[in-house]
């Protein structure tokens, strides 16, 4: 498949809708570990993105400009630690998409790997710290391996999302080592990390998006 700038914007709009549906669930998870506002925070950030998509980004055809604007908008709207993480991810992805009006399967692979690695580098977290990285690192590693083996993007991305889901689920059994929830110690065991969950939701939404538009340029 190929993804145009219009398709990329359509995907981001689907993320906006998904976050609104999952907002309460994300807050419920966060109440057990932190301030209980992760869903609200994500909603604020993505609603700001939605405003950009409907206005100044409406006629932009450069996928890099779309992605970097999404990242910067999310950062400006969200004051919590998640803002810089997602912003860095989308801005790293923007470097891959710079000056491109259409992203091919190789571009998309590099985009999502750059996104995941950007979040990890910005957050300075490792697998096992009970963070978004528990979702994103196995996702990126699997995507790289699977695309090299199959050379077929949808199948590789599907494998990667399965690895991301496994990583997300693993956070239930991990003691939190980062952020405010790290103060809970053993009490953080048994609760799925909200950041790992929202990251999984975004990756899963992209998989659904490409499956819905398989074998065509969108």
ABEGO torsion letter per residue (X at the ends): XBBBAAAAAAAAAAAAAAAAAAAAAAAAAAAAABAGAAAAAAAAAAAAAAAAAABAAAABABAAAAAAAAAAAAAAABABAAAAAAAAAAAAAAAAABGBABBBAAAAAAAAAAAAAAAAAAAGBBBGAGBAAAAAAAAAAAAAAAAAAAGBAAAAAAAAAAAAAAAAAAAAABBBABEAAAAAEAAABGBBBAAAAAAAAAAAAAAAAAAAABGBBX
